[in-house]
Amino acid sequence: MKTKGRFLAAVLAAVTAVMSLTGCSNPKNGGSSIGTQQLESQASTPPAAASMTTMELVQDMGLGINLGNTFEAVGGSLQGGVSSYEKSWGSPLITRELIEGYKNEGFGVLRVPVAWSNMMEEDYTIYPEYLTRVHEVVDWALDAGLYVILNIHWDGGWWDGFAEPAKKDACMTKYTRIWEQLCAEFGEEDERLMFESLNEEGCWDSIWNHYSTDETGKDAAYGLLYEINTKFVEIVRGAGGHNGTRHLLIAGYCTDVDCTCDPMFEMPEDPENRCAVSVHYYTPSTFCILEYDADWGKARPSWGSPRDELELTKNMDKLTERFVSQGVPVIIGEYGCPHKNKEEASIRKFVTAVARAALERDCCPVLWDTTGNFYDRNTFQMTDQTLKTQLQEILAADQKQDAAA
């Protein structure tokens, strides 16, 4: 199913460009046919994100990538300052050139995962230097013409406390304080910056898990996630600046496709009707997660059988039926696989198959990437140029289909 969302977005951007007499076109993801001068021209004219619906914005994002194992890395030292966390899981210090490289390699959106507890006072005040550094990287991405998704990522495990009556209020206070500070810090950034309510922490096995038949526990678990997502919308919409109209990304239950497509999952009410839903795609987990055999599964080196492709199609169709067809945009905030003990052809086939399936359904796929996995943070290029070309061809075909719709 295709919509005319991207066409309308392009018209809006074109009108804006004409009115400003810049002659710049609507920023789209740069393939190999887009030169440096044109990319710079695109970056100088922000897309009309404030005028877009969230569906149009998600469609305009194209292909995305994560700045993984960087600001969400835990275990650094306060003595080393912000950089000790930024580099503690192997990333080099992030530079403007590194961020611009994502745009030059064809990506349209950068997801920035952050563990805000890394540098935080006991009263939940985030260290100013931590906010400033993350803000600097976000600005570099926006300046490069990228959309940005900013979240609370896995953050030391404090999310488990939401499921404990004695800790729930303190957790909600911490959650509220974090988003109040982020809204204040980033409130003047335009609507190309999207806030994501949480990462994968929106599920509590102590209450319910998807293997359980306990409907009472299930109701409580989904109700808790709804409460948190509702609080998120209330905080952002009640803040100043562009937060009143900012596009928001709502985490699904465990960001799992099946659990989020379950009728028990509810999107929070938003007076602006500018929310998308987030899921992750690591299916099958034995290929997408395991590098070595584990007690719960045998690591798979390959992917791409007819059964694998059918499974992907069924899962993507679930998202279409449950959300996209109902007017709710979908962002696949993470998908991918490790490289160790995997066949190169299978890695390419999986990454491109998920990207193609998502784009064909008007969803945005955001590749999970860590240092040296898919993108080289030293050379500012994709590590596999063949994969890059394949992704660009998929994106170009999708854009051509949209233009013809």
Secondary structure, 3 states (H helix, E strand, C coil): CCCCHHHHHHHHHHHHHHHCCCCCCCCCCCCCCCCHHHHHHHHHCCCCCCCCCHHHHHHHHCCEEECCCCCCCCCCCHHHCHHHHHCCCCCCCCCHHHHHHHHHCCCCEEEECCCHHHHECCCCCECHHHHHHHHHHHHHHHHCCCEEEEECCCCCCHHHHHHCHHHHHHHHHHHHHHHHHHHHHHCCCCCCEEEECCCCCCCCCCCCCCCCCCHHHHHHHHHHHHHHHHHHHHHHHHCCHHHHCCCEEEECHHHCHHHHHCCCCCCCCCCCCCEEEEEEECCCHHHHCCCCCECCECCCCCCCCHHHHHHHHHHHHHHHHHCHHHCCCEEEEEECCCCCCCCHHHHHHHHHHHHHHHHHCCCEEEECCCCCCCEECCCCEECCHHHHHHHHHHHHHHHHHHHHC
